[in-house]
C-alpha cells in the first residue's frame, strides 16, 4: 500500500497484489475524485482487464505470441480486433 497527498490534502491510495500460483497481479488506485477505484488485472504481465474510475470495464485478449488481438470496450460492449 502506498499513499500520496497533493497540495490540497487529497490522498491517492495504491495497492498491489500478486498470486504467484496463477500469475495474476492486480493493482487498485483510489483517487479522491471518485468512489470507484481504478483497477488493472494482469496475467503473466499482460493486461487482461481494466476498470476505470467511471466503472467502465475493458477486457483484452492475446494470441499465442502475447500480441494483443482484441479489446472489448466496456462502454458499448464493442469488440475491436487488433491487427
C-alpha positions as CSV (number, residue, x, y, z in Angstrom):
1,X,0.0,0.0,0.0
2,X,1.3,3.4,-0.9
3,X,-0.3,6.8,-0.4
4,X,0.4,10.2,-2.0
5,X,-1.0,13.5,-0.8
6,X,-1.4,16.5,-3.1
7,X,-1.1,20.2,-2.2
8,X,-4.8,20.3,-1.2
9,X,-4.5,17.4,1.2
10,X,-6.3,14.9,-1.1
11,X,-4.9,11.4,-0.7
12,X,-4.5,8.9,-3.5
13,X,-4.0,5.3,-2.4
14,X,-2.5,2.5,-4.4
15,X,-2.4,-1.2,-3.6
16,X,-0.9,-4.2,-5.4
17,X,-1.4,-7.9,-5.0
18,X,0.3,-10.9,-6.8
19,X,-0.8,-14.5,-6.9
20,X,2.3,-16.4,-7.8
21,X,0.4,-19.7,-8.4
22,X,-1.9,-18.2,-11.2
23,X,0.4,-15.4,-12.4
24,X,-2.3,-12.8,-11.7
25,X,-1.4,-9.4,-10.5
26,X,-3.9,-6.8,-9.6
27,X,-3.5,-3.1,-8.8
28,X,-6.0,-0.7,-7.4
29,X,-5.8,3.1,-7.2
30,X,-8.3,5.1,-5.3
31,X,-8.4,8.8,-6.2
32,X,-10.3,11.5,-4.2
33,X,-12.4,12.5,-7.1
34,X,-14.2,9.1,-7.4
35,X,-15.7,6.4,-5.2
36,X,-14.8,3.8,-7.7
37,X,-11.1,2.8,-7.7
38,X,-9.2,2.3,-10.9
39,X,-8.3,-1.4,-11.2
40,X,-6.0,-3.3,-13.5
41,X,-5.6,-7.0,-13.7
42,X,-2.6,-8.6,-15.4
43,X,-1.8,-12.3,-16.0
44,X,1.8,-13.1,-16.7
45,X,2.4,-9.4,-17.3
46,X,-0.3,-8.9,-19.9
47,X,-3.2,-6.6,-19.1
48,X,-6.4,-8.7,-19.3
49,X,-8.9,-6.3,-17.6
50,X,-9.1,-2.7,-16.6
51,X,-11.8,-0.9,-14.7
52,X,-11.9,2.9,-14.8
53,X,-12.9,5.3,-12.1
54,X,-16.2,5.7,-14.1
55,X,-16.8,1.9,-13.8
56,X,-16.1,1.1,-17.4
57,X,-14.6,-2.4,-17.8
58,X,-12.4,-3.1,-20.8
59,X,-11.2,-6.7,-21.5
60,X,-8.2,-7.7,-23.6
61,X,-7.2,-10.9,-25.4
62,X,-3.9,-12.1,-26.7
63,X,-2.6,-14.7,-29.2
64,X,0.0,-17.4,-28.5
65,X,2.8,-14.9,-29.1
66,X,1.4,-12.5,-26.5
67,X,0.3,-9.9,-29.1
68,X,-3.0,-8.1,-28.2
69,X,-5.6,-9.3,-30.7
70,X,-8.8,-7.9,-29.4
71,X,-10.3,-5.4,-27.0
72,X,-13.9,-5.5,-25.6
73,X,-14.9,-1.9,-24.9
74,X,-17.0,-1.7,-21.8
75,X,-18.9,1.4,-22.8
76,X,-20.8,-0.3,-25.6
77,X,-19.6,-3.9,-25.5
78,X,-18.0,-3.3,-28.9
79,X,-15.4,-5.9,-29.9
80,X,-12.4,-4.3,-31.5
81,X,-9.9,-6.6,-33.4
82,X,-6.3,-5.5,-33.3
83,X,-4.1,-6.4,-36.3
